[in-house]
């Protein structure tokens, strides 16, 4: 954005042509804008010749469409002139090619202005436009916004808008004055430490490249990415503290802050060095004001993300254990888990028969009755039973072979085994009476 009005672009090219160049009508637009009332036709009928009448109708139709006047040649408006001749002057053959005097064209404009209640933009009106532009740029310095507001003001007071170069001169002057209003206090109010911090951003390419593009935010909330965000925040902290004390005193709108920050992101480091110190400092201060807050938001979002993740993990873990999430396990479930954890399950060695299969069903001693376990598994209990006769000897041999691989000691319960491979506590167990459950 330069102050030279020859290079200042106010509008995109298509918008500039729509507002400041003669409209190009199609058949439907010709039928709409070249449909005149009796008063509009009366203005044209007051002209002497056919070329003057056609020119007056052309100016009237263009003014109805754009609220502006244009200078053009008969060759440029040949299609529109032929349409008007066939519609309003069918007895005349051929479109008029004779040029019309300039004084006649000005007389047409005055008659059209009186009919629609408009007036041309005078020098006094241009002074009002300049004052309005100075007030508008404090809200938004975008040239397209400024010219749009000025055109709306002209339409409100029924004033014909001036040419494009007039708007360029007015708006460029307003932008230069606004820039001078902001840069002078910045150059005078910044301390040497702040100036040094701003100069470091301009000298170190890697610092600005990490902080310039707003789109290069953290892509995920991992520790490495968040560490980089904290590093960027530490780099911008001294500049942000200065911006927090300087910018509110300048009366800059939020829209202008965002615009100046985008310029710091748009320009390269080389371009920022070529600008005046006050102007480059303004862009960097606004950039630091916006970027520092965005980094804080990223860190807060990361904290919320990890906190929610921990809460979700804490709720899902109890649910996987068999009871509702967020509620402690009931007492019965805890006791059942304790019995399961303290139960020693020992896989039977090859060739060892289950006690239920060692004795016939009819001749099994009552003292040897045990709770039936799945085949191939023996449940060693702390409670012991005395075995007598050949059955006890046979059971002792089976137990010895069964616990041989445990190293003469139960690893689950920590109970020592004697020389026969049975629990030493068996001697202290009372003899079960007939009918007791084992």
C-alpha positions as CSV (number, residue, x, y, z in Angstrom):
1,X,0.0,0.0,0.0
2,X,1.8,3.1,-1.3
3,X,0.7,6.7,-1.1
4,X,1.2,7.3,-4.8
5,X,-2.3,7.5,-6.3
6,X,-1.1,6.1,-9.6
7,X,-0.2,2.8,-8.0
8,X,-2.9,2.7,-5.4
9,X,-5.5,0.0,-6.3
10,X,-8.8,0.8,-4.8
11,X,-11.0,-1.9,-6.3
12,X,-10.6,-5.1,-8.3
13,X,-10.5,-4.5,-12.1
14,X,-14.0,-5.9,-12.7
15,X,-15.5,-3.6,-9.9
16,X,-13.7,-0.6,-11.3
17,X,-15.1,-1.2,-14.7
18,X,-18.6,-1.6,-13.3
19,X,-18.5,1.6,-11.4
20,X,-16.4,4.0,-13.5
21,X,-16.7,2.8,-17.1
22,X,-19.6,2.9,-19.5
23,X,-21.9,0.0,-18.9
24,X,-22.2,-2.7,-21.6
25,X,-25.8,-3.7,-21.9
26,X,-27.2,-6.9,-23.2
27,X,-30.6,-7.2,-24.8
28,X,-32.5,-7.6,-21.5
29,X,-30.6,-4.7,-19.9
30,X,-31.4,-2.5,-22.9
31,X,-35.0,-3.3,-22.7
32,X,-35.0,-2.4,-18.9
33,X,-32.9,0.8,-18.8
34,X,-33.9,2.2,-22.2
35,X,-37.6,2.1,-21.3
36,X,-38.3,5.8,-20.7
37,X,-41.1,7.6,-19.1
38,X,-42.9,10.6,-20.6
39,X,-40.7,13.1,-18.7
40,X,-37.5,11.3,-19.8
41,X,-38.6,11.3,-23.4
42,X,-39.6,15.0,-23.2
43,X,-35.9,15.9,-22.4
44,X,-34.8,14.1,-25.6
45,X,-37.5,15.6,-27.7
46,X,-36.4,19.1,-26.8
47,X,-33.1,18.5,-28.7
48,X,-32.9,19.6,-32.3
49,X,-31.3,16.8,-34.3
50,X,-31.5,13.1,-34.3
51,X,-27.8,12.6,-33.0
52,X,-28.5,15.0,-30.1
53,X,-31.8,13.1,-29.2
54,X,-30.0,9.7,-29.4
55,X,-27.2,11.0,-27.2
56,X,-29.6,12.4,-24.6
57,X,-31.4,9.0,-24.4
58,X,-28.1,7.2,-24.1
59,X,-27.0,9.4,-21.2
60,X,-30.4,9.0,-19.5
61,X,-30.2,5.2,-19.7
62,X,-26.6,5.0,-18.5
63,X,-27.4,7.4,-15.6
64,X,-30.4,5.2,-14.5
65,X,-28.1,2.2,-14.4
66,X,-25.0,3.7,-12.7
67,X,-25.9,7.2,-11.4
68,X,-22.9,8.6,-13.3
69,X,-22.1,10.3,-16.7
70,X,-19.6,9.0,-19.2
71,X,-17.7,10.3,-22.2
72,X,-17.8,8.0,-25.3
73,X,-17.8,8.2,-29.1
74,X,-20.6,7.2,-31.4
75,X,-18.7,4.1,-32.5
76,X,-18.4,2.8,-28.9
77,X,-22.2,3.1,-28.4
78,X,-23.3,2.0,-31.9
79,X,-25.3,-1.0,-30.7
80,X,-27.2,0.9,-28.1
81,X,-27.8,3.8,-30.5
82,X,-29.2,1.4,-33.1
83,X,-31.5,-0.1,-30.5
84,X,-32.9,3.4,-29.6
85,X,-33.3,4.3,-33.2
86,X,-35.4,1.2,-34.0
87,X,-37.5,1.6,-30.9
88,X,-38.2,5.4,-30.8
89,X,-37.3,6.6,-34.3
90,X,-38.4,3.9,-36.6
91,X,-38.9,6.3,-39.5
92,X,-35.2,7.2,-39.5
93,X,-32.9,4.9,-41.4
94,X,-29.3,4.2,-40.2
95,X,-27.8,5.2,-36.9
96,X,-26.6,8.8,-36.6
97,X,-22.8,9.1,-36.9
98,X,-22.4,12.8,-36.6
99,X,-20.6,13.9,-33.4
100,X,-22.3,16.1,-30.9
101,X,-20.8,19.3,-29.5
102,X,-19.5,19.2,-26.0
103,X,-21.7,22.0,-24.9
104,X,-24.7,20.1,-26.0
105,X,-23.6,17.1,-24.0
106,X,-23.3,19.3,-20.8
107,X,-26.8,20.6,-21.4
108,X,-28.1,17.0,-21.5
109,X,-26.4,16.3,-18.2
110,X,-27.9,19.3,-16.5
111,X,-31.4,18.4,-17.7
112,X,-31.0,14.8,-16.4
113,X,-29.7,16.0,-13.0
114,X,-32.8,18.2,-12.6
115,X,-35.1,15.4,-13.5
116,X,-33.6,12.9,-11.0
117,X,-32.8,15.4,-8.3
118,X,-29.0,14.9,-8.4
119,X,-26.1,17.4,-8.5
120,X,-22.4,17.2,-9.6
121,X,-19.6,16.8,-7.1
122,X,-18.2,20.2,-6.4
123,X,-14.9,21.2,-4.7
124,X,-16.8,21.7,-1.4
125,X,-18.1,18.1,-1.7
126,X,-14.6,16.8,-2.3
127,X,-13.5,18.5,1.0
128,X,-16.3,16.6,2.7
129,X,-15.2,13.4,1.1
130,X,-11.6,14.0,2.3
131,X,-12.9,14.5,5.9
132,X,-15.1,11.4,5.7
133,X,-12.1,9.4,4.4
134,X,-10.0,10.4,7.4
135,X,-12.7,9.2,9.7
136,X,-13.3,5.9,7.8
137,X,-9.6,4.9,7.7
138,X,-9.7,4.9,11.5
139,X,-12.2,2.1,11.3
140,X,-10.7,0.2,8.4
141,X,-7.8,1.2,6.2
142,X,-8.7,-1.2,3.4
143,X,-9.0,0.9,0.2
144,X,-12.0,-1.0,-1.1
145,X,-13.9,-0.4,2.2
146,X,-13.1,3.3,2.1
147,X,-14.2,3.9,-1.5
148,X,-17.4,1.8,-0.9
149,X,-18.3,4.0,2.1
150,X,-17.6,7.2,0.2
151,X,-19.8,6.1,-2.7
152,X,-22.6,5.2,-0.3
153,X,-22.3,8.7,1.2
154,X,-22.6,10.3,-2.2
155,X,-25.6,8.2,-3.1
156,X,-27.3,9.2,0.1
157,X,-27.0,12.9,-0.7
158,X,-27.8,12.5,-4.4
159,X,-24.3,13.6,-5.6
160,X,-22.8,12.2,-8.8
161,X,-19.6,10.4,-7.9
162,X,-16.4,11.9,-9.3
163,X,-13.8,10.0,-11.4
164,X,-11.6,7.1,-10.3
165,X,-8.5,9.3,-10.1
166,X,-10.2,11.7,-7.7
167,X,-11.0,8.8,-5.3
168,X,-7.4,7.7,-5.6
169,X,-6.1,11.1,-4.6
170,X,-8.5,11.5,-1.6
171,X,-8.0,8.0,-0.2
172,X,-4.2,7.9,-0.6
173,X,-4.0,11.2,1.3
174,X,-6.2,9.9,4.1
175,X,-4.0,6.7,4.3
176,X,-0.8,8.7,4.5
177,X,-2.2,11.0,7.3
178,X,-3.4,7.9,9.2
179,X,0.0,6.2,8.9
180,X,1.8,9.3,10.1
181,X,-0.6,9.6,13.0
182,X,0.3,6.1,14.2
183,X,4.0,5.9,13.4
184,X,5.0,9.2,15.1
185,X,4.0,8.1,18.6
186,X,5.5,4.6,18.1
187,X,8.9,6.0,17.2
188,X,8.8,8.4,20.1
189,X,7.3,6.1,22.7
190,X,9.2,2.8,22.2
191,X,12.1,2.2,24.6
192,X,15.6,1.1,23.5
193,X,14.9,-2.4,24.7
194,X,11.7,-2.7,22.7
195,X,13.5,-1.3,19.6
196,X,16.3,-3.9,20.1
197,X,13.7,-6.7,20.3
198,X,12.0,-5.5,17.2
199,X,15.3,-5.3,15.3
200,X,16.2,-8.8,16.4
201,X,13.0,-10.1,14.7
202,X,14.1,-8.4,11.5
203,X,17.6,-9.7,11.6
204,X,16.9,-13.3,12.5
205,X,15.2,-14.9,9.6
206,X,14.4,-18.1,11.5
207,X,12.6,-16.2,14.3
208,X,10.2,-14.4,12.0
209,X,9.7,-17.4,9.7
210,X,8.5,-19.4,12.7
211,X,6.2,-16.6,13.9
212,X,5.1,-14.9,10.7
213,X,2.6,-17.3,9.1
214,X,-0.5,-17.5,11.2
215,X,-1.5,-20.7,9.3
216,X,1.5,-22.5,10.5
217,X,0.0,-23.4,13.9
218,X,0.5,-26.5,15.8
219,X,-0.9,-29.5,13.9
220,X,-1.4,-31.6,17.0
221,X,-1.1,-31.3,20.8
222,X,2.0,-33.4,21.3
223,X,4.8,-32.4,23.7
224,X,7.2,-31.5,20.9
225,X,4.7,-29.2,19.1
226,X,3.6,-27.6,22.3
227,X,7.3,-27.0,23.3
228,X,7.7,-25.1,20.0
229,X,4.6,-23.0,20.8
230,X,6.1,-22.1,24.2
231,X,9.3,-21.0,22.5
232,X,7.5,-18.8,20.1
233,X,5.6,-17.2,23.0
234,X,8.8,-16.5,24.9
235,X,10.3,-14.8,21.8
236,X,7.2,-12.5,21.3
237,X,6.7,-11.7,25.0
238,X,8.8,-8.5,25.2
239,X,7.3,-7.2,22.0
240,X,3.8,-8.1,23.2
241,X,4.3,-6.3,26.5
242,X,5.2,-3.2,24.6
243,X,2.3,-3.5,22.3
244,X,-0.1,-3.8,25.2
245,X,1.0,-0.4,26.5
246,X,1.4,1.5,23.2
247,X,-1.5,0.3,20.9
248,X,-4.4,1.2,23.2
249,X,-3.2,4.8,23.3
250,X,-3.3,5.1,19.5
251,X,-7.0,4.3,19.1
252,X,-6.6,1.6,16.5
253,X,-9.6,-0.5,15.7
254,X,-9.5,-4.3,15.9
255,X,-10.0,-4.4,12.1
256,X,-6.9,-2.2,11.5
257,X,-4.8,-4.3,13.9
258,X,-5.7,-7.4,12.0
259,X,-4.9,-5.6,8.7
260,X,-1.5,-4.4,9.9
261,X,-0.7,-7.8,11.3
262,X,-1.5,-9.4,7.9
263,X,1.0,-6.9,6.3
264,X,3.7,-8.1,8.6
265,X,2.9,-11.6,7.5
266,X,2.7,-10.6,3.8
267,X,5.9,-8.7,3.5
268,X,9.3,-10.5,3.5
269,X,12.0,-9.6,6.0
270,X,13.8,-7.7,3.3
271,X,10.6,-5.6,2.5
272,X,10.1,-4.8,6.2
273,X,13.7,-3.6,6.5
274,X,13.2,-1.2,3.5
275,X,10.2,0.5,5.3
276,X,10.5,3.4,7.7
277,X,11.2,2.2,11.2
278,X,8.0,3.6,12.6
279,X,6.0,1.8,9.9
280,X,7.7,-1.5,10.3
281,X,7.4,-1.3,14.1
282,X,3.7,-0.6,13.7
283,X,3.3,-3.8,11.7
284,X,5.3,-5.9,14.1
285,X,3.6,-4.6,17.2
286,X,0.2,-5.4,15.7
287,X,1.5,-8.8,14.7
288,X,2.8,-9.6,18.1
289,X,-0.5,-8.4,19.7
290,X,-2.4,-10.9,17.6
291,X,0.0,-13.8,17.4
292,X,0.8,-13.8,21.2
293,X,-2.8,-14.3,22.0
294,X,-3.2,-17.0,19.5
295,X,-0.3,-18.9,21.0
296,X,-1.9,-18.6,24.4
297,X,-5.1,-20.0,23.0
298,X,-3.2,-22.9,21.5
299,X,-1.6,-23.8,24.8
300,X,-5.0,-23.6,26.6
301,X,-6.6,-25.8,24.0
302,X,-3.8,-28.3,24.5
303,X,-4.3,-28.3,28.2
304,X,-8.0,-28.9,27.8
305,X,-7.3,-31.7,25.4
306,X,-5.0,-33.6,27.7
307,X,-7.2,-33.1,30.7
308,X,-10.2,-34.5,28.9
309,X,-8.1,-37.4,27.7
310,X,-7.1,-38.2,31.3
311,X,-10.7,-38.0,32.5
312,X,-11.8,-40.3,29.7
313,X,-9.1,-42.9,30.4
314,X,-10.0,-42.8,34.1
315,X,-13.7,-43.5,33.3
316,X,-13.0,-46.3,30.8
317,X,-10.6,-48.3,33.1
318,X,-13.2,-49.2,35.8
319,X,-15.7,-50.1,33.1
320,X,-13.2,-52.6,31.7
321,X,-13.1,-54.4,35.1
322,X,-16.7,-55.3,35.1
323,X,-18.5,-52.5,37.0
324,X,-19.9,-49.2,36.0
325,X,-17.5,-46.4,35.2
326,X,-16.8,-43.9,38.0
327,X,-18.1,-46.3,40.8
328,X,-15.9,-48.4,43.2
329,X,-16.1,-52.2,43.0
330,X,-18.6,-53.7,45.4
331,X,-17.3,-55.7,48.5
332,X,-18.4,-59.0,47.1
333,X,-16.5,-58.5,43.9
334,X,-13.4,-57.5,45.9
335,X,-13.6,-60.6,48.0
336,X,-14.1,-62.8,44.9
337,X,-11.0,-61.2,43.3
338,X,-9.0,-61.8,46.5
339,X,-9.9,-65.5,46.5
340,X,-9.0,-65.8,42.8
341,X,-5.7,-64.1,43.3
342,X,-4.8,-66.3,46.3
343,X,-5.8,-69.5,44.7
344,X,-3.0,-71.6,43.3
345,X,-3.8,-73.3,40.1
346,X,-1.3,-75.9,39.1
347,X,-1.4,-77.6,35.7
348,X,-1.2,-81.3,36.2
349,X,1.8,-83.1,34.9
350,X,1.5,-85.7,32.1
351,X,0.1,-89.0,33.3
352,X,-1.3,-87.8,36.6
353,X,-4.9,-88.7,37.2
354,X,-7.4,-86.6,38.9
355,X,-8.3,-87.7,42.4
356,X,-11.9,-88.3,41.2
357,X,-10.6,-90.8,38.7
358,X,-8.2,-92.7,41.1
359,X,-10.9,-94.4,43.0
360,X,-14.1,-96.1,42.0
361,X,-17.2,-94.2,42.7
362,X,-18.6,-96.9,45.0
363,X,-15.5,-97.6,47.0
364,X,-14.1,-94.1,47.4
365,X,-13.4,-93.3,51.1
366,X,-15.5,-90.6,52.6
367,X,-12.5,-88.7,53.9
368,X,-11.2,-88.5,50.3
369,X,-14.3,-86.9,48.8
370,X,-13.3,-83.5,47.3
371,X,-15.0,-80.9,45.2
372,X,-14.7,-82.0,41.6
373,X,-12.3,-79.9,39.5
374,X,-11.9,-79.7,35.7
375,X,-9.9,-82.6,34.2
376,X,-6.2,-82.1,34.2
377,X,-6.2,-79.6,37.0
378,X,-5.7,-80.1,40.7
379,X,-6.6,-77.4,43.2
380,X,-4.1,-77.3,46.1
381,X,-5.7,-76.0,49.2
382,X,-4.4,-75.0,52.6
383,X,-6.8,-77.3,54.3
384,X,-5.4,-80.9,54.4
385,X,-7.0,-84.4,54.8
386,X,-5.3,-87.4,56.2
387,X,-5.0,-90.4,54.0
388,X,-4.7,-94.0,55.3
389,X,-3.6,-97.2,53.8
390,X,-2.7,-97.8,50.3
391,X,-4.8,-94.8,49.2
392,X,-2.7,-92.4,51.2
393,X,0.5,-93.9,49.8
394,X,-0.7,-93.7,46.3
395,X,-1.9,-90.1,46.8
396,X,1.4,-89.2,48.4
397,X,3.2,-90.5,45.3
398,X,1.0,-88.6,43.0
399,X,1.5,-85.4,45.0
400,X,5.2,-85.9,44.9
401,X,5.3,-86.2,41.2
402,X,2.8,-83.3,40.8
403,X,4.8,-80.8,42.8
404,X,8.2,-82.0,41.8
405,X,8.8,-79.0,39.4
406,X,8.0,-76.4,42.0
407,X,11.4,-76.6,43.6
408,X,10.1,-78.2,46.8
409,X,8.2,-75.0,47.6
410,X,4.9,-73.6,46.4
411,X,5.6,-70.4,44.5
412,X,2.1,-69.1,44.7
413,X,1.4,-69.5,48.4
414,X,5.0,-69.8,49.7
415,X,4.2,-73.0,51.6
416,X,7.1,-75.4,52.3
417,X,6.9,-79.0,51.2
418,X,8.4,-81.9,53.2
419,X,10.4,-84.8,51.8
420,X,7.3,-86.5,50.4
421,X,6.3,-83.4,48.5
422,X,3.2,-82.6,50.6
423,X,2.5,-79.4,52.6
424,X,4.2,-79.4,56.0
425,X,1.1,-77.9,57.6
426,X,-0.8,-81.1,56.9
427,X,0.4,-82.5,60.2
428,X,-1.3,-79.8,62.2
429,X,-4.6,-80.1,60.4
430,X,-7.3,-81.8,62.4
431,X,-8.7,-85.0,61.2
432,X,-12.0,-84.5,59.5
433,X,-15.0,-86.2,61.0
434,X,-17.4,-88.3,59.0
435,X,-19.8,-86.1,57.2
436,X,-17.7,-83.0,57.2
437,X,-17.2,-81.3,53.9
438,X,-13.7,-81.3,52.6
